[in-house]
Amino acid sequence: MSTNFRDRAIAEVQKAIAADHAKEYQKAFDLYMSSMELWVKALKWEKNKALKATMQEKMATYLDRAEKLKQFLAAEADNANGGKALMGANGSSTGKGKGAPEDDDSKKLRNALSGAILQERPNVRWEDIAGLEGAKETLKEAVVLPIKFPSLFQGKRQAWKGILLYGPPGTGKSYLAKAVATEANSTFFSISSSDLVSKWMGESERLVKALFSMARENKPSVIFIDEIDALCGPRGEGESEASRRIKTEILVQMDGVGNDSKGILVLGATNIPWQLDAAIRRRFQRRVHIGLPDINGRARMFRLAVGDTDTALQSGDYNILANKSEGFSGSDIANVVQHALMRPVRKILQATHFKPVSDEWSPAPLLRVCHRDIMLTTAGHERRQADAYTVLTGRSRQD
């Protein structure tokens, strides 16, 4: 059975290669895709592991060529009214013909946005994030799976194009974006309002358009817009004309007629989702609430924050700290641990009597953080939170 499918797949691929050499790219693309179906069936019935590995390598090569042909054909269709699209040296489309030179203004806009592309990965892994399992699974579905297994996302099954992370400050929204930048094998654009707002008339919306054009040219890509409410607040009589134009351009680029957003994920983060424009909210197909951590999440956050620092904490102490820190965000826990780590240092700085020691002496025992240091810091942080709550609301937190 497998031999029959394999022979048919090889014959189909040979036809595709012949059409490719003859520059009949549409025919070659169709033949490559039909051969993929035969390769999948042959792979299903093949029992020889070595032969299966060889077949998988061949499939990856042919699928890569089909993807490049698809990009070329799409670019050729886009440039039908200009110069003819050209095939690059690596087999991919350049997207530009002789009649479509890039003007100086476009180069300036692209140079202004080039700093938004992350050149170095933040080195934050999924396992470095405590809790937030639902958010991590959603981001993996949207970013990692479509890149690793593109054949799974065909027909009606498409990857998410817009995800909105919302929740209280300090709960890990930006930290999740760092994990996406590290784990995703894609171009990552980190954008804030200062990157897109310009004092010159009409330049802000051109920056938005240039951003999405760069994302399409370098896809798969992720556009992360932190504090998106600063750019896309609700439309009304009091807003400026420039702000309205920026929102309109973002709406058009995310889900407008004639704009291909396949392979591009727009990731937004906000503390106040109710302040977003309704049309912008609709563009985000998934809205993930990043809430305060539960007791298990808080215990793991304390462990991650302490890290490999020399402490006298036992395993059960982390559970006690998690119980004592209800209502704390991840940022609050990091601040508490940082304050606690400084307590032994303060003791050394406040010392008034000293004694001579040998050269082998190490200050590590004096710098060791004990259970009491973190407990006192946690209690102080909780007391400050209660005081702030009383000032803001006029009533006690226990009420």
Protein Blocks (a to p, Z undefined) as FASTA:
>chain_A
ZZmmmmmmmmmmmmmmmmmmnopaklmmmmmmmmmmmmmmmmmmpmblklmmmmmmmmmm
mmmmmmmmmmmmmmmmmmmmmccddddfkopaehiafklccdfklmmmmmmmmmmpcfbd
ghiafklpggjklmmmmmmmmmmmmmmmmmlmgcjlccdfbdcdeddehilpmmmmmmmm
mmpccddddddfklmpcfbehklmmmmmmmmmmmmmmcccddddehkllmmcccdfkbcf
klmmmmmmmmmmmmpghiafehiacddddfblmlpcfklmmmmmbacddddddfklmmmm
mmmmnmmadcfbdfklmmmmmmmmgoiafklmmmmmmmmmmmmmmmmmmpcbdcdddfkb
cfklmmpccfklmmmmmmmmmmmmmmmmmmmnopafkZZ
